[in-house]
Amino acid sequence: MRTTLRPRRAARTVATVTALTLGLALAGCGGSEGEDSGTKEPGPPATSASSLTLPSLKGEKIEVAAVWTGPEQENFTKVLKEFEKRTGATVTFVPAQDPIVNFLGTKIAGGSPPDIAMLPQVGAIQQAAAQKWLKPVGPEAEAQLAKNYSPGWRDLGAVDGKQYGVYFKAANKSLIWYNNAAFENAGATEPKTWKEFLATAETISASGVTPVSIGGADGWTLTDWFENIYLSQAGPEKYDQLAKHRIKWTDPSVTKALTTLAELFGKPELIAGGADGALQTEFPASVTQTFTGGDQPKGAMVFEGDFSAVNIAQTSAKIGTDAKVFPFPAVGAASPVVTGGDAAVALKDTKGAQALLTFLASPDAAAIWAGAGGFLSPNKNMNLSAYPNDVQREIAKALLEAGDDFRFDMSDQMPQSFGGTPGKGEWKALQDFLKNPKDITGTQERLEADAAKAYKS
């Protein structure tokens, strides 16, 4: 078993708990012209008076490795700058490559591991812990986690009863953002079911705009398409079984989900640039091309998480007016909600590394990035007023109200060689499927062969 997800009190998905909340919240998030809806410089952390005490680290140097680039790196650097200000330490951001576990392995073999790494997969935490690379969080960080996080989020960062990870950044990966002008021009409305979604896509296509933008060059976006369909259609129990490879990828439930996904992937005229164009489009471009060109964008809708707001902010579109959002449409009984996240782990047991873990587990640190936009925090004690607009506040509220009854990104729970490596495993199989969505049986056979190999290693 590769995941630290503990058994849920009830076999249900957050879809049944928060989809209604999210749907109602987002339906009312049209915003107003005067509403602040872009990325902004954060003000003071929007928390109650901080009780966080950090040690003096003057003269100490700390390295933090993460795969973040562009706006995400810039916003995380703001968090690190605040830590420097409070402690006197010097913190250096170390750009890492995917898969980050391989990057860390090279650093460790060379005798120069970073102090802290941000791991984007539960499977990566499991793998790094198995290699004995990680240091358990100290008592100060443990105290912040106990105070600020639900047990489910703490469990995701634990391995064999030891706490290694602090989930600093979360994600709601079940959202579809759309160009409001393109929708209005086509007379389209927000769909609630998969059937309605496909009909909406056809309506937009008939207006002369390609309906769906897909960042297929990044294989993880395609795993998210599959997971949302699978969770809604097959249900949470099957989702958990497939995540742990307790059922095979040749299972009929996978056949059904791929058949459903092929209803979109099999119509290249509905995809910006067709399959070939999508496979050459990276995720950031899939978002920005949706919100440039007025009511004639390259794509009218783009599926991805709340973090898409960072990329929308790079355009002139305003969230809540030009850029709106609705929950991933229900394929089965209810809309799915899949979450993801990035956890901070220590590779050195130093005073500075433990202090940074403590800071990242606090509401103070979370509020800094929240204010900059494109960020969700699982920290239940961070004031929601830190978020820059009502859309992001409502998405964050729905995430927190889910409590521990959620489903984490399936590919992130798997061995990284299968679920998180560019050009391999699930990423590659689904890219090939986008190119040839008729080959459902062959896709399942390749997925199963790669999964079986990864889970044995």
DOLUMDREN-812402 format. One line per 4 residues: number of its first residue (from 1); their letters; for each residue x, y, z of C-alpha. Coordinates in Angstrom, 1 decimal. Each point is the difference from the previous one (the first is absolute). Layout:
<pts>
NUM	A	X Y Z ~ ...;
</pts>
This chain:
<pts>
1	MRTT	0.0 0.0 0.0 ~ 1.6 3.2 -1.2 ~ -2.3 2.6 1.5 ~ -0.5 1.3 3.5;
5	LRPR	-3.7 0.6 -0.5 ~ -1.6 -1.6 3.0 ~ -3.4 -1.7 -0.2 ~ -2.8 2.4 -0.2;
9	RAAR	-2.9 0.0 2.5 ~ -2.3 -0.5 -3.0 ~ 0.6 -1.1 -3.5 ~ -0.9 3.2 -1.7;
13	TVAT	1.8 2.6 -2.0 ~ 0.2 3.7 0.7 ~ -2.2 0.3 -3.0 ~ -3.0 -0.9 2.1;
17	VTAL	1.0 2.3 2.8 ~ 1.3 3.1 -1.7 ~ -1.0 -0.1 -3.6 ~ -3.3 1.7 0.9;
21	TLGL	1.8 2.5 2.1 ~ 2.5 0.7 -2.7 ~ -2.6 0.1 -2.7 ~ -2.2 2.5 1.9;
25	ALAG	3.1 2.0 1.0 ~ 1.4 0.2 -3.6 ~ -3.4 0.7 -1.5 ~ -0.2 3.2 2.0;
29	CGGS	3.6 1.0 -0.8 ~ -0.6 2.1 -3.1 ~ 1.6 2.9 1.9 ~ -0.3 3.6 -0.7;
33	EGED	2.0 2.4 -2.1 ~ 1.5 1.6 3.0 ~ 1.0 -3.3 1.6 ~ 3.8 -0.6 0.4;
37	SGTK	0.4 -3.1 -2.1 ~ 3.6 -0.3 -1.0 ~ 3.3 -1.0 1.6 ~ 1.1 2.7 2.4;
41	EPGP	2.8 0.8 2.4 ~ -1.0 -1.5 3.3 ~ -0.4 2.3 3.0 ~ 0.6 -1.1 3.6;
45	PATS	-1.2 -3.6 0.6 ~ -3.8 0.0 0.6 ~ 0.1 -2.0 3.2 ~ -0.7 0.7 3.6;
49	ASSL	3.0 1.2 2.1 ~ 2.7 -2.5 -0.6 ~ 1.2 -2.2 2.8 ~ 2.8 -1.5 -2.2;
53	TLPS	3.4 0.1 1.6 ~ 3.0 -0.6 -2.3 ~ 3.7 -0.3 1.1 ~ 2.7 2.5 -1.0;
57	LKGE	1.9 -1.6 -2.9 ~ 2.3 2.9 -0.8 ~ 2.8 -1.3 -2.2 ~ -1.6 -3.3 -0.8;
61	KIEV	-0.5 -0.9 -3.7 ~ -3.0 -2.1 -1.1 ~ -0.7 -1.5 -3.4 ~ -3.5 -0.8 -1.2;
65	AAVW	-0.5 -2.1 -3.1 ~ -3.3 0.0 -2.0 ~ -1.1 -0.5 -3.6 ~ -2.0 3.3 0.0;
69	TGPE	0.9 2.5 -2.7 ~ -1.4 3.4 -1.1 ~ -2.7 1.5 2.1 ~ -0.1 -2.9 2.4;
73	QENF	3.7 0.3 0.7 ~ -0.3 3.7 0.4 ~ -2.9 -0.3 2.5 ~ 1.7 -2.7 2.0;
77	TKVL	3.1 2.2 0.2 ~ -2.1 2.6 1.7 ~ -0.7 -2.5 2.7 ~ 3.7 -0.8 0.4;
81	KEFE	0.8 3.7 0.2 ~ -2.3 0.4 2.9 ~ 1.6 -3.0 1.8 ~ 3.4 1.7 -0.6;
85	KRTG	-1.3 3.3 1.4 ~ -1.3 -1.8 3.2 ~ 3.1 -2.2 0.6 ~ 3.0 1.6 -1.6;
89	ATVT	0.7 -3.1 -2.0 ~ 1.0 0.1 -3.7 ~ -2.3 -2.2 -2.1 ~ 0.9 -1.0 -3.5;
93	FVPA	-2.6 -1.5 -2.5 ~ 1.4 -2.9 -1.9 ~ -1.8 -0.7 -3.3 ~ -0.7 -3.8 -0.3;
97	QDPI	-1.1 -2.1 -2.9 ~ -2.7 -2.6 -0.3 ~ 0.0 -2.6 1.3 ~ 1.3 1.7 3.1;
101	VNFL	0.9 -3.3 1.8 ~ 2.6 -0.7 -2.8 ~ 1.3 3.6 0.4 ~ 0.4 -0.5 3.8;
105	GTKI	1.6 -3.3 -0.5 ~ 2.7 1.6 -2.1 ~ 0.5 2.7 2.6 ~ 0.3 -2.5 2.8;
109	AGGS	2.4 -2.2 -1.9 ~ 2.2 3.1 -0.5 ~ -0.1 0.9 3.7 ~ -1.9 3.2 -0.4;
113	PPDI	-3.7 -0.5 0.7 ~ -2.2 3.1 0.6 ~ -1.3 0.6 3.5 ~ -3.6 -0.1 -1.1;
117	AMLP	-1.8 -1.3 -3.1 ~ -3.5 0.6 -1.1 ~ -1.4 -3.4 -1.2 ~ -3.1 0.0 -2.3;
121	QVGA	-1.0 -3.6 0.4 ~ -0.9 -2.2 3.0 ~ 1.9 -2.8 -1.8 ~ 3.1 2.2 0.0;
125	IQQA	-0.2 0.4 3.7 ~ -0.3 -3.8 0.4 ~ 2.9 -0.6 -2.3 ~ 2.3 2.5 1.6;
129	AAQK	-0.9 -1.3 3.5 ~ 0.7 -3.6 -1.2 ~ 3.5 1.2 -1.1 ~ 0.4 1.5 3.5;
133	WLKP	0.6 3.4 -1.5 ~ -2.5 1.8 2.2 ~ 0.1 1.4 3.5 ~ -3.1 -0.1 2.2;
137	VGPE	-1.5 3.4 0.8 ~ 0.9 1.4 3.4 ~ -2.2 0.8 3.0 ~ -0.6 3.6 -1.0;
141	AEAQ	-1.2 -0.9 -3.5 ~ -2.0 -2.9 1.5 ~ -1.8 2.5 2.2 ~ -0.9 2.3 -2.9;
145	LAKN	-1.3 -3.0 -2.0 ~ -2.1 -1.2 2.9 ~ -1.5 3.5 0.4 ~ -0.5 0.9 -3.6;
149	YSPG	-0.6 -3.2 -2.1 ~ -2.7 -2.6 0.0 ~ 1.2 -3.6 0.5 ~ -0.5 -0.9 -3.6;
153	WRDL	2.6 2.6 -1.2 ~ 2.4 -1.0 2.7 ~ -0.4 -3.7 -1.0 ~ 1.0 0.8 -3.6;
157	GAVD	3.4 1.2 1.3 ~ 0.6 -3.0 2.3 ~ 1.7 -3.3 -0.7 ~ -0.2 -3.0 2.3;
161	GKQY	-1.3 2.2 2.8 ~ 2.8 2.7 -0.3 ~ -0.8 3.5 -1.1 ~ 2.3 1.1 -2.8;
165	GVYF	-2.1 2.4 -2.2 ~ -1.6 3.4 0.6 ~ -2.7 0.6 -2.7 ~ 0.6 3.6 -0.8;
169	KAAN	-1.9 0.4 -3.3 ~ -3.2 -1.8 -0.9 ~ -2.0 -0.1 -3.2 ~ -3.6 -0.5 -1.1;
173	KSLI	0.6 -1.9 -3.3 ~ -3.6 -0.2 -1.0 ~ -0.8 3.3 -1.6 ~ -0.7 1.2 -3.6;
177	WYNN	0.9 3.6 -0.7 ~ -1.7 1.8 -2.9 ~ 0.2 3.1 -2.2 ~ -3.3 1.8 0.9;
181	AAFE	0.0 2.0 -3.2 ~ 0.3 -3.1 -2.1 ~ -2.9 -1.6 2.0 ~ -2.2 3.0 -0.4;
185	NAGA	0.8 0.3 -3.7 ~ -1.1 -3.6 -0.5 ~ -3.0 0.2 2.3 ~ 1.6 -2.8 2.1;
189	TEPK	-0.8 -0.7 3.7 ~ 2.0 -1.8 2.7 ~ -0.5 -3.7 -0.3 ~ -0.7 -2.2 3.0;
193	TWKE	0.4 -3.5 -1.5 ~ 2.5 -1.6 -2.4 ~ -2.8 -0.3 -2.7 ~ -0.7 3.8 0.4;
197	FLAT	3.7 0.7 -0.1 ~ 0.3 -1.7 -3.4 ~ -3.1 1.8 -1.2 ~ 1.4 3.3 1.2;
201	AETI	3.3 -0.7 -1.9 ~ -2.0 -0.6 -3.2 ~ -1.9 3.3 0.5 ~ 3.2 1.9 0.4;
205	SASG	1.5 -1.7 -3.0 ~ -3.0 1.0 -2.1 ~ 0.7 3.6 0.9 ~ 3.4 -0.2 -1.7;
209	VTPV	2.1 -0.4 3.2 ~ 1.9 -3.3 0.9 ~ -1.6 -0.9 3.3 ~ 2.8 -1.8 2.0;
213	SIGG	3.6 0.8 0.7 ~ 2.2 -2.9 1.2 ~ 3.6 0.2 1.2 ~ 0.8 -3.5 -1.2;
217	ADGW	3.8 0.6 -0.1 ~ -0.2 -0.3 3.8 ~ -1.2 -3.6 0.6 ~ -1.3 0.8 3.5;
221	TLTD	-2.8 2.1 -1.5 ~ -1.3 -3.2 -1.8 ~ 0.2 -2.0 3.2 ~ -2.2 2.6 1.6;
225	WFEN	-2.6 -0.4 -2.8 ~ -0.1 -3.7 0.5 ~ -0.1 0.2 3.8 ~ -3.0 2.4 0.1;
229	IYLS	-2.0 -2.2 -2.4 ~ 1.0 -3.2 1.8 ~ -0.9 1.4 3.5 ~ -3.4 1.3 -1.0;
233	QAGP	-0.8 -3.1 -2.1 ~ 1.5 -2.9 1.8 ~ -0.3 1.4 3.5 ~ 2.4 0.5 3.0;
237	EKYD	0.5 -3.7 0.9 ~ 1.2 -0.9 -3.5 ~ 2.1 3.1 -0.1 ~ 1.8 -1.0 3.1;
241	QLAK	0.5 -3.6 -1.3 ~ 1.5 1.2 -3.3 ~ 2.2 2.5 1.8 ~ 1.5 -2.8 2.1;
245	HRIK	0.0 -2.4 -3.0 ~ -2.4 -2.4 1.7 ~ -1.9 -0.2 -3.2 ~ 1.7 -0.1 -3.4;
249	WTDP	0.0 2.8 -2.7 ~ -1.7 -2.6 -2.2 ~ -3.1 0.1 2.3 ~ -3.3 0.8 -1.7;
253	SVTK	-0.3 3.2 2.0 ~ 3.1 1.4 -1.7 ~ -1.4 -1.1 -3.3 ~ -3.1 2.0 0.7;
257	ALTT	1.9 3.1 1.1 ~ 2.3 0.0 -3.0 ~ -3.0 -0.5 -2.3 ~ -1.6 3.1 1.6;
261	LAEL	3.2 2.0 -0.3 ~ 0.2 -1.0 -3.7 ~ -3.3 1.8 -0.5 ~ 2.0 3.1 0.2;
265	FGKP	3.5 -1.1 -1.1 ~ -1.6 -1.8 -3.0 ~ -1.2 3.3 -1.5 ~ 3.1 2.0 -0.8;
269	ELIA	-2.1 2.8 -1.4 ~ -1.0 0.8 3.6 ~ 3.6 0.3 1.2 ~ 2.2 3.0 -0.6;
273	GGAD	2.5 -1.0 -2.6 ~ -1.4 -3.5 -0.2 ~ 1.8 -2.9 1.8 ~ 3.3 1.0 -1.6;
277	GALQ	-0.3 3.6 1.1 ~ -1.1 -1.0 3.5 ~ 3.0 -2.3 0.3 ~ 2.3 3.0 -0.8;
281	TEFP	-1.7 2.3 2.5 ~ 1.3 0.3 3.5 ~ -2.4 0.6 2.9 ~ 0.7 3.8 0.4;
285	ASVT	-0.6 0.6 -3.7 ~ -3.2 -2.0 0.2 ~ -1.3 2.5 2.5 ~ 1.2 3.2 -1.5;
289	QTFT	-1.2 -0.8 -3.5 ~ -3.5 -0.4 1.6 ~ 0.0 3.5 1.3 ~ 1.6 1.9 -2.9;
293	GGDQ	-1.7 1.1 -3.2 ~ -3.1 1.4 1.5 ~ -3.1 -2.1 -1.0 ~ 2.1 -1.8 -2.6;
297	PKGA	2.6 -1.9 2.1 ~ 1.8 -3.1 -1.2 ~ -2.1 -2.0 2.5 ~ -3.1 1.1 2.0;
301	MVFE	0.5 -2.4 3.0 ~ 3.0 -1.4 1.8 ~ -0.2 -2.7 2.7 ~ 2.4 0.2 2.9;
305	GDFS	0.3 1.0 3.6 ~ -0.3 3.2 2.0 ~ 3.7 0.7 -0.7 ~ -1.1 0.9 -3.6;
309	AVNI	-0.7 3.5 1.5 ~ 3.8 0.7 -0.1 ~ 0.0 -0.5 -3.7 ~ -3.2 1.9 -0.6;
313	AQTS	1.6 2.9 1.8 ~ 2.6 0.1 -2.7 ~ -2.7 1.1 -2.4 ~ -2.3 3.0 0.1;
317	AKIG	-3.0 -2.1 1.0 ~ -1.5 0.6 3.4 ~ -1.1 -2.9 2.1 ~ -3.7 0.1 0.8;
321	TDAK	-0.9 2.1 -3.1 ~ 2.1 -1.0 -3.0 ~ 1.1 -3.3 1.4 ~ -2.6 -2.1 1.8;
325	VFPF	0.1 -3.6 1.4 ~ -2.4 -2.9 0.6 ~ 0.5 -3.4 1.6 ~ 1.1 -2.9 -2.1;
329	PAVG	-3.3 -1.4 -1.4 ~ -1.5 -3.1 1.6 ~ 0.6 -3.2 -2.0 ~ -1.7 -2.1 2.6;
333	AASP	-2.3 1.0 2.8 ~ 2.0 3.1 1.1 ~ 2.8 2.3 -1.1 ~ 3.4 -1.2 1.2;
337	VVTG	2.5 1.9 2.0 ~ 3.6 -1.2 -0.2 ~ 2.6 1.7 2.1 ~ 3.8 0.3 -0.3;
341	GDAA	2.8 1.7 1.9 ~ 3.6 0.7 0.7 ~ 1.7 -1.1 3.2 ~ 3.1 1.4 1.6;
345	VALK	2.5 -2.6 1.3 ~ 3.3 0.3 1.7 ~ 3.1 -1.8 -1.4 ~ 2.3 1.4 2.8;
349	DTKG	-0.8 0.0 3.7 ~ 1.1 3.6 0.6 ~ -1.4 2.8 2.1 ~ -0.7 2.0 -3.1;
353	AQAL	-1.7 -2.9 -1.9 ~ -2.3 -0.7 3.0 ~ -0.8 3.7 0.5 ~ -1.0 0.4 -3.7;
357	LTFL	-2.3 -3.1 0.3 ~ -1.6 1.7 3.1 ~ -0.5 3.2 -2.0 ~ -1.5 -1.7 -3.0;
361	ASPD	-2.5 -1.8 2.3 ~ -1.2 3.3 1.4 ~ -2.8 2.3 -1.2 ~ 2.5 2.8 -0.4;
365	AAAI	1.9 -1.7 -2.8 ~ -3.1 -1.1 -1.8 ~ -1.6 3.4 0.0 ~ 3.0 1.5 -1.9;
369	WAGA	-0.5 -2.2 -3.1 ~ -3.8 0.1 0.4 ~ 0.1 3.7 -0.4 ~ 2.0 -0.3 -3.2;
373	GGFL	-2.6 -2.3 -1.6 ~ 0.1 -3.4 -1.7 ~ 0.3 -1.8 3.3 ~ -2.1 -2.0 2.4;
377	SPNK	0.9 -0.9 3.5 ~ -1.1 -3.0 2.0 ~ 0.8 2.0 3.1 ~ -3.4 0.3 1.7;
381	NMNL	1.1 3.0 2.2 ~ 1.0 2.3 -2.9 ~ -2.5 2.8 -0.3 ~ -1.8 -0.3 -3.3;
385	SAYP	0.2 3.8 -0.5 ~ 3.6 -0.6 -1.0 ~ -1.2 -1.2 -3.5 ~ -0.1 2.7 -2.6;
389	NDVQ	-3.6 -0.5 -1.3 ~ -3.3 -1.7 0.8 ~ 0.5 -2.8 -2.5 ~ 3.2 -1.2 1.7;
393	REIA	-1.5 0.5 3.4 ~ -3.0 -2.2 -0.8 ~ 2.2 -2.7 -1.6 ~ 2.2 0.0 3.2;
397	KALL	-3.1 -0.1 2.2 ~ -1.3 -3.1 -1.8 ~ 3.3 -1.7 0.4 ~ 0.2 0.6 3.7;
401	EAGD	-3.7 -1.0 0.6 ~ 0.8 -3.4 -1.5 ~ 2.0 -0.8 3.1 ~ 1.6 -3.4 -0.3;
405	DFRF	-2.5 -1.4 -2.4 ~ 1.8 0.7 -3.3 ~ 1.9 -1.9 -2.8 ~ 3.6 1.0 -0.7;
409	DMSD	1.3 0.1 -3.6 ~ 0.3 -3.7 -1.0 ~ 3.2 0.3 -2.1 ~ 1.7 1.8 2.9;
413	QMPQ	-0.8 -2.9 2.3 ~ 1.8 -2.5 -2.3 ~ 3.6 -0.9 -0.4 ~ 1.6 3.0 -1.7;
417	SFGG	1.4 -2.2 -2.9 ~ -3.6 -0.7 -1.0 ~ -2.1 3.0 1.1 ~ 2.5 2.9 -0.1;
421	TPGK	2.7 -0.3 -2.6 ~ -0.1 1.9 -3.3 ~ 0.1 -2.3 -3.0 ~ -0.7 -3.1 2.0;
425	GEWK	-2.8 -2.0 1.6 ~ -3.4 1.6 0.3 ~ 1.1 3.3 -1.4 ~ 1.3 -1.5 -3.2;
429	ALQD	-2.9 -2.5 -0.3 ~ -2.6 2.8 0.2 ~ 1.9 2.2 -2.4 ~ -0.1 -2.9 -2.5;
433	FLKN	-3.7 -0.4 0.8 ~ -0.6 3.6 -0.9 ~ 1.6 -0.6 -3.3 ~ -1.9 -3.3 -0.6;
437	PKDI	-3.1 -0.1 2.2 ~ -1.4 -3.0 -1.9 ~ 2.7 -2.3 1.5 ~ -1.7 -0.5 3.4;
441	TGTQ	1.1 -3.6 0.4 ~ 3.6 0.7 -0.9 ~ 0.1 3.0 2.3 ~ -1.3 -2.1 2.9;
445	ERLE	2.6 -2.8 -0.7 ~ 2.9 2.5 0.0 ~ -1.3 1.6 3.2 ~ -0.2 -3.3 1.7;
449	ADAA	3.4 -1.2 -1.1 ~ 1.7 3.3 1.1 ~ -2.0 0.0 3.3 ~ 0.9 -3.6 0.8;
453	KAYK	3.7 0.7 -0.5 ~ -0.1 3.2 2.1 ~ -1.8 -1.6 2.9 ~ 2.5 -2.9 0.2;
457	S	3.0 2.3 0.0;
</pts>
